[in-house]
């Protein structure tokens, strides 16, 4: 960043991953930064729960594109490897289907192609062509979508890059595109799952999101030793060293304006703080209310991304036959998403994700036991109370799916447990209905025209995080911070 900003002040609302990254970048550029977080700890959805020496990440469980994380540390004048250790997860995941079929996605390409050929009657060309499509979309995204807000006027480099957009397959329906490349019902279901990474349905999302599986297959998945919350701890430390003021337990009541321009914030305590720029790291749909719009409403339920129902279990015994990640698929994937998005209810037969980070990282557990994170997708509804009876009914369905998949009975070995419902997520992180990724990525507008990084109506107001451009997921949230800070440099240098 350029220009004389030593006396300029920025306020970041929310100490999630995007807020911390933006604060760190701004401080490194000479801004005086204050971060106000409503919760008692930083991290937002990337948080931690502990019990009896067992440590659980309650949000993201895997990172991809590690060079994006390295870029943030470089912007702060340091190196990632001096602060955190990342470990490759291989196999990235094991997949178990209702008919008993199971296989693993391994980083060993010849071994994975052997699996594909077994499922595709000896032909791996569909997979290779699907990856080729994802590669073209990824290279295009790196030069356009990942670098700038879609509301910015395109420059010559963007226009040149758009000439290479793969029109065939890229703009259709994601599920239909997957079906064009794969004959195996198991591979179709497996690749359709990737759209849940952005809380959406593969039957409604655009095929351009085939970039998501490409990234995982091309660059792998990574675990941060000590848990992903270690990244939050390190960024918090770096922010402190850079002079960033971080206030937890300090919810913001309103964003203040003078002559139409942002001039600071008022806290719920009544205190006011002035600023030349305000960065909103909360859900973008909450911004109008903070600006004083009494008629503001949250994102309608039909346009919200998925929430999740999460069970955390600390086990006294290890599960040596289980990998780090396993997906236990439902018997009828289209029906599962129909129930989630059309009927807006927890599925009768949910797909269940099991994450055992202690299989890779024994620092997560105090002894021979296991740290177990179990999640199923759920709708982000305001009216769902998630009382004890609702949780019990959903838990029964989750456990039934694990039983059908052959997962050993672990419940007698549970030492500690917790449940995170969509309602708890909504209340803890101020997300409508517990929607994890803001607006759902259905159709090209929902995918590519998310709330902008720079507010187009209120000068000095910016957004960062999973609910804004370029979307949810840890690397894209960090890209959001980079885009936002570049816009702040351009528009606030005067």
C-alpha positions, 0 to 999 in steps of 0.5 A: 500500500502507498500513501501517508496513512500513519494518522489514518484510523481503521475499525474492523467489526469482527475478529474472524479470519477475514477481520484479523487478516484485514487488520494485519494487512492494514497495520502493516501498511501504517494504519492505526487499527482497532478490532471489535469482536462481540464474542469473548474470543477471536476467530469467528467460525474458526474457533475451538472447544476444549474439554479434559485436555481434548481440543476441537476445531469447531469450524473449518477442518482443512485448508487448501492453497497454502500459498495464500496463507503464506502471502498473508504472512509475507504481507505482515513481514514474516514467514508462515513456517516460523509460526505454524506447521502444516501437514499434508493429509493423505488420503484426503478423504475416504468415501463410503456409500450406501451400497457398501462401496468404499474408496479413498482419495489419495494424493498418489495419482497413479493409485487414484487413477487406478481407482477411477478406472475400476469405477469407470469400466477401465476409463479415466478420461472423464476424470482427466477431462473434468480436471482439465476444465477445473484447471482452466477455470482456476487459472482464469479465477486467479487472474480475475475472480480471486484478484478483484471485486466483480463490481470493479471496472475490468482492466486490460488484463482481465479482459484478456483473461476472459477471452480464454473462458471455457464456454463449453460445460462451464456455464451449465448446471454443476450436476449435469456437467459432472454427469457428462464426465462420469458414468459411475454413480459413486463418482457422480455423488462424490464430486457433487459433494464439493458444492457443499464446501460453499453451502450449496446444492450441486443440483442448483449451482453453476458448473464453474464451481468445478474449480473447487474439486480441481483445487483439492486434487491438484494442490491437496489438503492440509492440517495445521498442527495443533488444530486450525485454531492455531492460525487464529492464535498466531494472527492475533499475536501478529496483530498485537505485535503490529499495534492492532487493538483487539477488543473482545466482548465488545459488540458494535451497535451502529456504524456512524456517518458524517455527511454521508461518509463513514466516520466511526462506530458506536459500541453497545456500551455507548462508547464511540470510536472514530475512523476513516474506514470501517471494515465489516467482517460480520455477515454482510446482511447485517450491515444495513441494520448497523447503518440505521435501516430499521426496515432491514431484514436478513437474507431470506431463508431460500437464499441462505447457504447451508448451516450444519449440525455438529457433534463433538466427541472426546473418546477414551480409546483410539480408532486406528482403522479410521482415516482423518476424514470420512464421508458417509453418503446418504442413499439418495443424494437428490432427495437429501438436497430436496429436503434441505432446500425445498422442504427446508428440514434436516434430512431423513437420511443425512450424509455424515462427515467424520473428522478425526484430526487426532489420527494425524495430529496427536497433540489434539488429544491428551492420551490414547483417545480420539478427537471426533468431529461429526457433521451433517448439513442442515437448513439455515431457518430462523424458526427451527428451535433445535430443542432437546427433542429435535437434537435427539431425533437428528442425532439418531439419524446421524448415528443410523447413517454411521451404523449403516456405513459400518462405523464401530459403536463408539458411544460407550467410549465418549468421555466428553461431548458437545453439540453445535446446532444451527441455532447455536451457530446463529446466536454465537456468530450472528449469522441468519439461521446459522447460515455458514457461507452467507448467500447460497451459490445458486445461479451465476448471480449468487456465485459471482455477484456476492456483496461487494468488498467496497460498499458502493453507496457508503464511502469508507465502508468495506466488507470482508469474509465468507459472506462477501466476495469471493466467498466462503472457505479459508483461502477465499476469505484471506483473498477477500482480505487482500482485495478489500485492503487493496481497495482501501489503499486505492480509495482512502489514500487521500 
